[in-house]
Amino acid sequence: MAKQDDNLIPQAHKLTVDEQSKGGKKSGDARRKRKEFKTLLETALCEQVEVNEKAMSRAEAIVISLIAKAARGDVQAFLAIRDTIGEKPKDKVDVKVNNSERAAYLKAAEAIKTSKRGDSE
């Protein structure tokens, strides 16, 4: 079995200024491309299209079709609508602990630490 630290980069290895510069330039390029794509998408969504002889923006047409899909039972369409309007359930659970519970926890944690120190001595 190979040593686990064989694939680690040594502490002494540092990037040269040129290598650092290349990374920063690539990062900037990626940000500019994302911004350009977002701008193009926003522009395209604002353009007028004709749907069923009614003039509307592409964004409005997309919303209408998304709602129609959700009404037909498309779960992904429903989830997209729910998430977009801000009704997505939290991914994380907020835990609230009152002061007496916190004190009890800290006391128990300290007792465990003390017992471990006593075992190792």
DOLO-433936 format. One record per residue (C-alpha): residue in one letter; x, y, z; chain. Coordinates in steps of 0.25 Angstrom, whole numbers, plus 5000, padded with zeros to 4 digits. Layout:
<pts>
- A / X / Y / Z / A
...
</pts>
This chain:
<pts>
- M / 5000 / 5000 / 5000 / A
- A / 5006 / 5014 / 4996 / A
- K / 5008 / 5024 / 5006 / A
- Q / 4996 / 5034 / 5007 / A
- D / 5005 / 5046 / 5007 / A
- D / 5012 / 5043 / 4993 / A
- N / 5002 / 5051 / 4986 / A
- L / 5003 / 5064 / 4994 / A
- I / 5010 / 5076 / 4989 / A
- P / 5022 / 5079 / 4997 / A
- Q / 5022 / 5092 / 5006 / A
- A / 5034 / 5097 / 4999 / A
- H / 5027 / 5098 / 4985 / A
- K / 5022 / 5112 / 4982 / A
- L / 5016 / 5117 / 4970 / A
- T / 5024 / 5127 / 4962 / A
- V / 5019 / 5141 / 4959 / A
- D / 5017 / 5137 / 4945 / A
- E / 5009 / 5125 / 4949 / A
- Q / 5001 / 5133 / 4959 / A
- S / 4998 / 5144 / 4948 / A
- K / 4993 / 5133 / 4938 / A
- G / 4983 / 5128 / 4949 / A
- G / 4978 / 5142 / 4951 / A
- K / 4976 / 5145 / 4936 / A
- K / 4969 / 5132 / 4934 / A
- S / 4960 / 5135 / 4946 / A
- G / 4957 / 5149 / 4940 / A
- D / 4954 / 5143 / 4926 / A
- A / 4944 / 5133 / 4932 / A
- R / 4937 / 5144 / 4940 / A
- R / 4936 / 5153 / 4927 / A
- K / 4930 / 5141 / 4919 / A
- R / 4919 / 5138 / 4930 / A
- K / 4916 / 5153 / 4930 / A
- E / 4915 / 5154 / 4915 / A
- F / 4906 / 5141 / 4915 / A
- K / 4897 / 5147 / 4926 / A
- T / 4896 / 5160 / 4918 / A
- L / 4893 / 5153 / 4905 / A
- L / 4882 / 5144 / 4912 / A
- E / 4876 / 5157 / 4918 / A
- T / 4875 / 5164 / 4905 / A
- A / 4869 / 5152 / 4898 / A
- L / 4859 / 5150 / 4909 / A
- C / 4854 / 5164 / 4907 / A
- E / 4852 / 5163 / 4892 / A
- Q / 4838 / 5163 / 4887 / A
- V / 4832 / 5150 / 4881 / A
- E / 4819 / 5146 / 4876 / A
- V / 4812 / 5135 / 4883 / A
- N / 4797 / 5131 / 4879 / A
- E / 4796 / 5144 / 4871 / A
- K / 4800 / 5152 / 4884 / A
- A / 4812 / 5160 / 4885 / A
- M / 4820 / 5158 / 4898 / A
- S / 4835 / 5157 / 4903 / A
- R / 4842 / 5144 / 4902 / A
- A / 4842 / 5144 / 4917 / A
- E / 4827 / 5144 / 4918 / A
- A / 4826 / 5133 / 4908 / A
- I / 4836 / 5125 / 4916 / A
- V / 4828 / 5127 / 4929 / A
- I / 4815 / 5124 / 4922 / A
- S / 4820 / 5111 / 4917 / A
- L / 4827 / 5107 / 4930 / A
- I / 4813 / 5109 / 4937 / A
- A / 4806 / 5101 / 4927 / A
- K / 4816 / 5089 / 4929 / A
- A / 4815 / 5090 / 4944 / A
- A / 4800 / 5090 / 4942 / A
- R / 4801 / 5077 / 4934 / A
- G / 4809 / 5070 / 4945 / A
- D / 4823 / 5073 / 4942 / A
- V / 4830 / 5073 / 4955 / A
- Q / 4843 / 5079 / 4950 / A
- A / 4835 / 5091 / 4945 / A
- F / 4828 / 5092 / 4958 / A
- L / 4841 / 5092 / 4966 / A
- A / 4847 / 5103 / 4957 / A
- I / 4835 / 5112 / 4959 / A
- R / 4835 / 5109 / 4974 / A
- D / 4850 / 5112 / 4975 / A
- T / 4849 / 5124 / 4967 / A
- I / 4838 / 5131 / 4975 / A
- G / 4846 / 5128 / 4988 / A
- E / 4838 / 5117 / 4994 / A
- K / 4850 / 5107 / 4994 / A
- P / 4851 / 5100 / 5007 / A
- K / 4864 / 5102 / 5015 / A
- D / 4875 / 5092 / 5012 / A
- K / 4881 / 5094 / 5026 / A
- V / 4874 / 5093 / 5039 / A
- D / 4875 / 5104 / 5049 / A
- V / 4878 / 5099 / 5063 / A
- K / 4875 / 5109 / 5074 / A
- V / 4880 / 5105 / 5088 / A
- N / 4877 / 5113 / 5100 / A
- N / 4887 / 5117 / 5111 / A
- S / 4885 / 5105 / 5120 / A
- E / 4886 / 5095 / 5109 / A
- R / 4899 / 5102 / 5105 / A
- A / 4904 / 5102 / 5119 / A
- A / 4901 / 5087 / 5121 / A
- Y / 4908 / 5084 / 5107 / A
- L / 4920 / 5092 / 5111 / A
- K / 4921 / 5085 / 5124 / A
- A / 4920 / 5071 / 5118 / A
- A / 4930 / 5074 / 5108 / A
- E / 4940 / 5079 / 5118 / A
- A / 4938 / 5067 / 5127 / A
- I / 4941 / 5058 / 5114 / A
- K / 4954 / 5066 / 5112 / A
- T / 4958 / 5065 / 5126 / A
- S / 4956 / 5050 / 5126 / A
- K / 4964 / 5048 / 5113 / A
- R / 4975 / 5056 / 5119 / A
- G / 4975 / 5047 / 5132 / A
- D / 4975 / 5035 / 5123 / A
- S / 4987 / 5039 / 5115 / A
- E / 4996 / 5043 / 5128 / A
</pts>
